[in-house]
Amino acid sequence: MRADPTLTPKFWQDLCGNPEPTSREKFLYLTIDEFSRTGPGGFSHALIARRLGVTVAMINHYFGSRNGLISEAAFTVYSQYIDALNLAVKKAPKNPTARLEAWIRRQISFAVSVSGWAVVLNYPTLSLENPVEFAVLFRTRMSALFNVNMARLGQLILDLKSGTVSITEITVDNVDVDFYMSNVKLVSLASSVGMATLGAAVWAAGSHAPSAESPEAKKFGDFVLEEHVQNVVRLVEASDLTG
């Protein structure tokens, strides 16, 4: 069985930053790439094996099962997502408004780049064939990253409210979940920002069926998204975190 000739060193360099990934990494990153376009309904693990020029049995060898492959790919994408948000904030101008805007915009643009993963990352129990396997393998680590991301968002909100920029990077090792959870209004506001941004991300990625084929929605898409970003920022500015 011959591998797909388009899977050149340049292809792998562009896809994962390594011109010569291991066989296991090839399965993982090709799955991420294919799933981004097809979503769970159209994904074929057999196609991935054929493109790599190997048998489907190799998926079981490396990942235990088809679902094991998808589960690890989902966790990898989620890790990339958390890193992408953090990097966007780091690259933003050193003022609190620009940093929060960068977080919001990057969540939307990342969702567009991996649109097929949105349903798995947000609703794994509904979209995976074996959500129990996913939970056993990755739920704890994904939850830890979620806590870091929400703490970072909480700090961005606190920075905007105080007009300062926090210099301490929040990581899995130093995140103080209790500190952020102790302010109920902050938790509520951060959740609202997260949910509002997630909704925009789903819409921008073309995953919102009613608007996907609407000429009007497409015409005003960029304008509406930018207005949405500004509306979310204004919500934060107007919110009272005291009391």
C-alpha positions as CSV (number, residue, x, y, z in Angstrom):
1,M,0.0,0.0,0.0
2,R,1.5,3.3,-1.1
3,A,1.2,6.5,0.9
4,D,-0.3,9.6,-0.5
5,P,2.4,11.4,-2.5
6,T,1.2,14.8,-1.4
7,L,2.3,14.0,2.2
8,T,5.7,15.5,1.6
9,P,8.2,16.9,4.2
10,K,6.8,20.4,3.4
11,F,3.3,19.2,4.0
12,W,4.2,18.0,7.4
13,Q,6.3,21.1,8.2
14,D,3.3,23.3,7.3
15,L,0.9,21.0,9.3
16,C,2.8,20.4,12.5
17,G,6.1,22.2,12.3
18,N,8.1,19.1,11.8
19,P,9.1,17.8,8.3
20,E,9.7,14.3,9.6
21,P,7.1,13.5,12.3
22,T,6.9,9.9,13.8
23,S,4.3,7.5,12.4
24,R,2.2,8.1,15.5
25,E,2.4,11.9,15.1
26,K,1.4,11.6,11.4
27,F,-1.8,9.8,12.4
28,L,-2.5,12.4,15.1
29,Y,-1.9,15.5,13.0
30,L,-3.5,14.2,9.9
31,T,-6.6,13.3,12.0
32,I,-6.7,16.8,13.4
33,D,-6.4,18.3,9.9
34,E,-9.1,16.1,8.4
35,F,-11.5,16.3,11.3
36,S,-11.2,20.1,11.2
37,R,-12.8,20.0,7.8
38,T,-15.3,17.1,8.1
39,G,-16.3,17.1,11.8
40,P,-17.4,13.9,13.5
41,G,-20.0,13.0,10.9
42,G,-17.7,12.9,7.9
43,F,-14.4,11.7,9.5
44,S,-13.0,8.4,8.2
45,H,-10.1,6.8,10.2
46,A,-9.8,4.3,7.3
47,L,-9.0,7.2,4.9
48,I,-6.3,8.5,7.3
49,A,-4.7,5.0,7.2
50,R,-4.9,4.8,3.4
51,R,-3.3,8.2,3.0
52,L,-0.5,7.1,5.2
53,G,-0.1,3.9,3.3
54,V,-0.7,1.6,6.3
55,T,-3.5,-0.6,7.6
56,V,-6.3,0.5,9.9
57,A,-4.8,-1.9,12.5
58,M,-2.0,0.6,13.1
59,I,-4.6,2.9,14.7
60,N,-5.3,0.3,17.3
61,H,-1.5,-0.2,17.7
62,Y,-0.9,3.5,18.5
63,F,-4.1,4.7,20.1
64,G,-6.0,1.6,21.2
65,S,-9.0,2.3,19.0
66,R,-10.6,4.8,16.6
67,N,-12.1,6.6,19.5
68,G,-8.7,6.7,21.2
69,L,-7.3,8.4,18.2
70,I,-10.1,11.0,18.1
71,S,-9.9,11.5,21.9
72,E,-6.2,12.3,21.8
73,A,-6.6,14.5,18.8
74,A,-9.4,16.4,20.6
75,F,-7.2,17.0,23.6
76,T,-4.3,18.1,21.4
77,V,-6.5,20.6,19.6
78,Y,-7.8,21.9,23.0
79,S,-4.3,22.3,24.2
80,Q,-3.4,24.2,21.0
81,Y,-6.4,26.4,21.6
82,I,-5.4,27.3,25.1
83,D,-1.9,28.1,24.0
84,A,-3.2,30.2,21.0
85,L,-5.3,32.4,23.3
86,N,-2.4,32.9,25.7
87,L,0.0,33.8,22.8
88,A,-2.5,36.3,21.4
89,V,-2.7,38.1,24.7
90,K,1.1,38.1,25.0
91,K,1.4,39.7,21.5
92,A,-1.3,42.3,22.1
93,P,-0.4,45.9,23.1
94,K,0.3,46.2,26.8
95,N,-3.0,47.7,27.8
96,P,-5.9,45.8,29.4
97,T,-8.6,46.5,26.7
98,A,-6.4,45.4,23.8
99,R,-5.5,42.2,25.7
100,L,-9.1,41.3,26.4
101,E,-10.0,42.0,22.8
102,A,-7.1,39.8,21.6
103,W,-8.4,36.9,23.8
104,I,-11.9,37.2,22.3
105,R,-10.8,37.6,18.7
106,R,-8.4,34.6,18.9
107,Q,-11.1,32.4,20.3
108,I,-13.2,33.2,17.2
109,S,-10.4,32.8,14.7
110,F,-9.2,29.6,16.2
111,A,-12.7,28.1,16.0
112,V,-12.8,29.1,12.3
113,S,-9.4,27.3,11.7
114,V,-10.6,24.0,13.3
115,S,-14.4,24.3,12.8
116,G,-15.0,20.6,12.7
117,W,-13.7,20.2,16.2
118,A,-16.1,22.7,17.8
119,V,-18.8,20.1,18.6
120,V,-16.3,17.6,20.1
121,L,-14.5,20.2,22.3
122,N,-17.8,21.6,23.7
123,Y,-20.0,18.5,23.7
124,P,-17.8,15.4,23.8
125,T,-20.5,13.3,25.5
126,L,-22.8,13.9,22.5
127,S,-20.3,13.6,19.7
128,L,-17.9,10.9,20.6
129,E,-18.7,7.2,20.1
130,N,-17.2,6.4,23.5
131,P,-17.3,9.5,25.8
132,V,-16.3,7.3,28.8
133,E,-13.0,6.5,27.1
134,F,-12.4,10.1,26.4
135,A,-13.2,11.0,30.0
136,V,-10.9,8.4,31.4
137,L,-8.0,9.4,29.2
138,F,-8.2,13.2,29.0
139,R,-11.0,14.8,31.1
140,T,-8.8,15.6,34.1
141,R,-6.1,17.2,32.0
142,M,-8.7,19.1,29.8
143,S,-10.4,20.3,33.0
144,A,-7.1,21.6,34.3
145,L,-6.5,23.6,31.1
146,F,-10.1,24.9,31.2
147,N,-9.5,26.2,34.8
148,V,-6.3,27.9,33.6
149,N,-8.1,29.5,30.6
150,M,-10.9,30.8,32.8
151,A,-8.5,32.1,35.4
152,R,-6.6,34.0,32.6
153,L,-9.9,35.4,31.4
154,G,-10.8,36.4,34.9
155,Q,-7.5,38.2,35.3
156,L,-8.0,40.0,32.0
157,I,-11.3,41.2,33.3
158,L,-9.8,42.3,36.6
159,D,-7.0,44.1,34.7
160,L,-9.5,46.0,32.6
161,K,-11.5,47.0,35.6
162,S,-8.3,48.3,37.4
163,G,-6.6,49.7,34.4
164,T,-3.5,47.6,34.9
165,V,-1.7,44.7,33.2
166,S,-0.8,41.7,35.3
167,I,2.7,40.5,34.8
168,T,2.4,37.1,36.3
169,E,1.5,34.3,33.8
170,I,-1.1,31.9,35.0
171,T,-0.2,28.3,34.4
172,V,-1.4,24.8,35.4
173,D,1.2,24.8,38.2
174,N,0.4,28.2,39.8
175,V,-3.3,28.9,39.1
176,D,-5.2,29.9,42.2
177,V,-8.7,28.7,41.3
178,D,-10.1,29.5,44.8
179,F,-9.1,33.2,44.4
180,Y,-11.1,33.7,41.2
181,M,-14.0,31.5,42.3
182,S,-14.3,33.5,45.5
183,N,-15.7,36.5,43.5
184,V,-19.1,35.3,42.4
185,K,-19.7,38.4,40.2
186,L,-16.3,37.8,38.5
187,V,-17.2,34.2,37.8
188,S,-20.6,35.2,36.4
189,L,-19.0,37.9,34.2
190,A,-16.2,35.7,32.9
191,S,-18.8,33.0,32.1
192,S,-20.9,35.5,30.2
193,V,-17.8,36.6,28.2
194,G,-16.9,33.0,27.5
195,M,-20.3,32.0,26.4
196,A,-20.8,35.1,24.3
197,T,-17.5,34.5,22.6
198,L,-18.2,30.8,22.1
199,G,-21.5,31.7,20.3
200,A,-19.7,34.1,18.0
201,A,-17.0,31.5,17.3
202,V,-19.6,28.8,16.4
203,W,-21.3,31.4,14.1
204,A,-18.1,32.5,12.5
205,A,-16.9,28.9,11.9
206,G,-20.1,28.3,9.8
207,S,-21.4,25.8,12.4
208,H,-24.7,27.8,12.9
209,A,-26.9,26.1,10.3
210,P,-29.7,28.8,10.1
211,S,-27.2,31.6,9.1
212,A,-24.6,29.5,7.2
213,E,-26.4,30.1,3.8
214,S,-27.8,33.5,4.6
215,P,-26.5,36.2,2.1
216,E,-27.3,38.9,4.6
217,A,-25.3,37.1,7.4
218,K,-22.3,36.7,5.1
219,K,-22.5,40.3,3.9
220,F,-22.4,41.8,7.4
221,G,-20.3,39.0,9.0
222,D,-17.1,40.8,9.7
223,F,-18.9,44.0,10.8
224,V,-21.2,42.1,13.1
225,L,-18.3,40.1,14.7
226,E,-16.2,43.3,15.3
227,E,-19.3,44.9,16.9
228,H,-19.8,41.8,19.0
229,V,-16.2,42.1,20.3
230,Q,-16.8,45.7,21.2
231,N,-20.1,44.9,22.8
232,V,-18.5,42.3,25.0
233,V,-15.8,44.7,26.1
234,R,-18.4,47.3,26.9
235,L,-20.2,44.8,29.0
236,V,-17.1,44.2,31.0
237,E,-16.4,47.9,31.4
238,A,-20.0,48.6,32.6
239,S,-20.1,45.6,35.0
240,D,-19.8,46.1,38.8
241,L,-17.7,43.4,40.5
242,T,-18.1,44.7,44.0
243,G,-20.7,43.8,46.6
